[in-house]
Amino acid sequence: MDYDIIIIGAGPAGLSFARSLADTRLNIAIIERSPEKDLANPAYDGREIALTHLSHRLMNDLGMWQLIDDDRIALIKSAKVLNGNSPYSLNFDHHETDKENLGFMIANNVIRKAAFDALGGFKNITLLAETDVVNVGSNAASSWVEFADKTIIKAPLVVAADSRFSTTRRMMGIATSMLDFGRTCIVCTMQAQEPHQFSAHECFHYDRTLAVLPLNNNQVSIVITLPSEETDSVLAMHRDDFARDIEKRMNNKLGALELTSELFAYPLVATLARNFYTNRFAVIGDAAVGMHPVTAHGFNLGLQSAHILASKIKQALAKGADYAASPVLARYSAKHSRTAAPIYHGTNALVRLYTTTTRPAKLARRALLHLGNIIKPAKGLIMDQLTEIKAEKSGRF
Ligand SMILES: Cc1cc2nc3c(=O)[nH]c(=O)nc-3n(C[C@H](O)[C@H](O)[C@H](O)COP(=O)(O)OP(=O)(O)OC[C@H]3O[C@@H](n4cnc5c(N)ncnc54)[C@H](O)[C@@H]3O)c2cc1C
């Protein structure tokens, strides 16, 4: 064998997984098509990632959090969910918890850089950058990957972290459901005139959804989801016209807004692999579950998948067992699926409800918000999902 584990994809999930196993005796290769300089200093991509308390702890345990300057981490102290044009909101506040914040905001490129830097100094981790995996396979004894230049390398286990559109997942025959919403997400940052007080707003308007998330220095991250056919016209808007439009959609709550980044567009396709493993092959990160961003769970789940798979592998190593055997991978798949599948289906149901503009749907949307405020257990459940404070405290992770 050339390596003990081959990881395909050096995105945040693949790098976090490598770091989870860096302090074992395993010899690990990470294959990535981008150049190393882009991993060492990833460009800003408009994504400001909302992280839960569980993710905070997992990133801390991996030595990633410590590599991020405090001024690159913003706190979410409260959150409001609004429906249609109504001022009524479903409210969440950190005072309802024992924490000083509901969650954290960190730019995706900052997370990716920390994940890359956290691997520095580990001699058992080899990065093969600017290398495209074009084929993958396995038999009873090993797995292999083939590069574009026809080189083949082998390992007892291959782990794919090659995005929600994973080609290697398909090559390994893992069936995956894909839900193309026919919508696009546009993200950017803006400077606000009025203090945002570290409050997040999720506005389910009838034609679009608009999330406004607090960043440091009174900036906000703007996340718009809209029908894909409207994307080009929004991207072509003059910066000032765009700003006036968002101010209006926010009912001027934050006063004048000024665009401080370019606009980035992402097509909205959610994916869920039926299984997160097959023979000597596992999928993690978005390759396992590719979430709609509205509930901000994508990377939070990606971190959990990396952590769970690494824990199962370490348990097998401690017993001197085959860490790539199917029962080990099956335990990872079952555990991650128990958390991820309900969040995936729940998020998609929410998106369907909040993009339907029939009268019954509008009534249901309104009723849900009111019930959410009134029914404490329901509110508690949403709060748990939003913050993962309970999961962080439980011994489950
Ligand atoms: C607009 C937006 C907002 C979001 N907001 C949040 C949020 O608030 N909270 C949250 O938790 N998540 C959020 N997410 C989700 C989060 O960004 C993703 O879950 C996360 O980036 C996925 O990481 P990954 O490592 O699994 O995959 P990716 O980041 O897609 O990385 C995959 C890597 O694999 C490489 N690769 C692919 N194929 C090959 C191949 N054949 N050979 C070699 N290399 C290959 C690619 O080059 C890439 O580097 C958001 C996503 C979007 C689009």
The ligand as an SDF file (V2000), in Angstrom:
LIG
                    3D

 53 58  0  0  0  0  0  0  0  0999 V2000
  -23.8280   30.5580    0.1370 C   0  0  0  0  0  0  0  0  0  0  0  0
  -23.4490   29.5000    1.1320 C   0  0  0  0  0  0  0  0  0  0  0  0
  -23.5440   29.7730    2.4800 C   0  0  0  0  0  0  0  0  0  0  0  0
  -23.2200   28.7920    3.4100 C   0  0  0  0  0  0  0  0  0  0  0  0
  -23.3740   29.0720    4.7350 N   0  0  0  0  0  0  0  0  0  0  0  0
  -23.0850   28.1290    5.6520 C   0  0  0  0  0  0  0  0  0  0  0  0
  -23.2530   28.3880    7.0380 C   0  0  0  0  0  0  0  0  0  0  0  0
  -23.6620   29.4770    7.4430 O   0  0  0  0  0  0  0  0  0  0  0  0
  -22.9440   27.3960    7.9360 N   0  0  0  0  0  0  0  0  0  0  0  0
  -22.4740   26.1820    7.5140 C   0  0  0  0  0  0  0  0  0  0  0  0
  -22.1900   25.3280    8.3660 O   0  0  0  0  0  0  0  0  0  0  0  0
  -22.2920   25.9180    6.2070 N   0  0  0  0  0  0  0  0  0  0  0  0
  -22.5920   26.8400    5.2670 C   0  0  0  0  0  0  0  0  0  0  0  0
  -22.4060   26.5700    3.9460 N   0  0  0  0  0  0  0  0  0  0  0  0
  -21.9160   25.2350    3.5390 C   0  0  0  0  0  0  0  0  0  0  0  0
  -20.3900   25.1240    3.5340 C   0  0  0  0  0  0  0  0  0  0  0  0
  -19.8090   26.1570    2.7770 O   0  0  0  0  0  0  0  0  0  0  0  0
  -20.0200   23.7470    2.9620 C   0  0  0  0  0  0  0  0  0  0  0  0
  -20.7070   22.7590    3.7090 O   0  0  0  0  0  0  0  0  0  0  0  0
  -18.5350   23.4350    3.0250 C   0  0  0  0  0  0  0  0  0  0  0  0
  -17.7750   24.4040    2.3740 O   0  0  0  0  0  0  0  0  0  0  0  0
  -18.2690   22.0840    2.3240 C   0  0  0  0  0  0  0  0  0  0  0  0
  -16.9430   21.6880    2.5340 O   0  0  0  0  0  0  0  0  0  0  0  0
  -16.3850   20.3570    1.8550 P   0  0  0  0  0  0  0  0  0  0  0  0
  -14.9480   20.2770    2.2640 O   0  0  0  0  0  0  0  0  0  0  0  0
  -17.2650   19.2060    2.1400 O   0  0  0  0  0  0  0  0  0  0  0  0
  -16.5050   20.5880    0.2860 O   0  0  0  0  0  0  0  0  0  0  0  0
  -15.8760   21.6880   -0.6660 P   0  0  0  0  0  0  0  0  0  0  0  0
  -15.6220   22.9530    0.0570 O   0  0  0  0  0  0  0  0  0  0  0  0
  -16.7740   21.7180   -1.8540 O   0  0  0  0  0  0  0  0  0  0  0  0
  -14.4440   21.1090   -1.0740 O   0  0  0  0  0  0  0  0  0  0  0  0
  -14.2820   20.0300   -1.9820 C   0  0  0  0  0  0  0  0  0  0  0  0
  -12.8310   20.0090   -2.4290 C   0  0  0  0  0  0  0  0  0  0  0  0
  -12.6010   18.8440   -3.2290 O   0  0  0  0  0  0  0  0  0  0  0  0
  -11.8140   19.1920   -4.3680 C   0  0  0  0  0  0  0  0  0  0  0  0
  -12.1210   18.2070   -5.4150 N   0  0  0  0  0  0  0  0  0  0  0  0
  -13.3400   17.9310   -5.9490 C   0  0  0  0  0  0  0  0  0  0  0  0
  -13.2450   16.9400   -6.8550 N   0  0  0  0  0  0  0  0  0  0  0  0
  -11.9390   16.5800   -6.9030 C   0  0  0  0  0  0  0  0  0  0  0  0
  -11.2170   15.6150   -7.6510 C   0  0  0  0  0  0  0  0  0  0  0  0
  -11.8260   14.7870   -8.5210 N   0  0  0  0  0  0  0  0  0  0  0  0
   -9.8660   15.5110   -7.4750 N   0  0  0  0  0  0  0  0  0  0  0  0
   -9.2340   16.3180   -6.5960 C   0  0  0  0  0  0  0  0  0  0  0  0
   -9.8830   17.2560   -5.8380 N   0  0  0  0  0  0  0  0  0  0  0  0
  -11.2230   17.3820   -5.9930 C   0  0  0  0  0  0  0  0  0  0  0  0
  -12.2700   20.6110   -4.7020 C   0  0  0  0  0  0  0  0  0  0  0  0
  -11.2820   21.3010   -5.4600 O   0  0  0  0  0  0  0  0  0  0  0  0
  -12.4610   21.2030   -3.3070 C   0  0  0  0  0  0  0  0  0  0  0  0
  -11.2790   21.8040   -2.8030 O   0  0  0  0  0  0  0  0  0  0  0  0
  -22.7540   27.5240    2.9790 C   0  0  0  0  0  0  0  0  0  0  0  0
  -22.6460   27.2490    1.6160 C   0  0  0  0  0  0  0  0  0  0  0  0
  -22.9940   28.2250    0.6880 C   0  0  0  0  0  0  0  0  0  0  0  0
  -22.8890   27.9070   -0.7800 C   0  0  0  0  0  0  0  0  0  0  0  0
  1  2  1  0
  2  3  1  0
  2 52  2  0
  3  4  2  0
  4  5  1  0
  4 50  1  0
  5  6  2  0
  6  7  1  0
  6 13  1  0
  7  8  2  0
  7  9  1  0
  9 10  1  0
 10 11  2  0
 10 12  1  0
 12 13  2  0
 13 14  1  0
 14 15  1  0
 14 50  1  0
 15 16  1  0
 16 17  1  0
 16 18  1  0
 18 19  1  0
 18 20  1  0
 20 21  1  0
 20 22  1  0
 22 23  1  0
 23 24  1  0
 24 25  2  0
 24 26  1  0
 24 27  1  0
 27 28  1  0
 28 29  2  0
 28 30  1  0
 28 31  1  0
 31 32  1  0
 32 33  1  0
 33 34  1  0
 33 48  1  0
 34 35  1  0
 35 36  1  0
 35 46  1  0
 36 37  1  0
 36 45  1  0
 37 38  2  0
 38 39  1  0
 39 40  1  0
 39 45  2  0
 40 41  1  0
 40 42  2  0
 42 43  1  0
 43 44  2  0
 44 45  1  0
 46 47  1  0
 46 48  1  0
 48 49  1  0
 50 51  2  0
 51 52  1  0
 52 53  1  0
M  END
$$$$
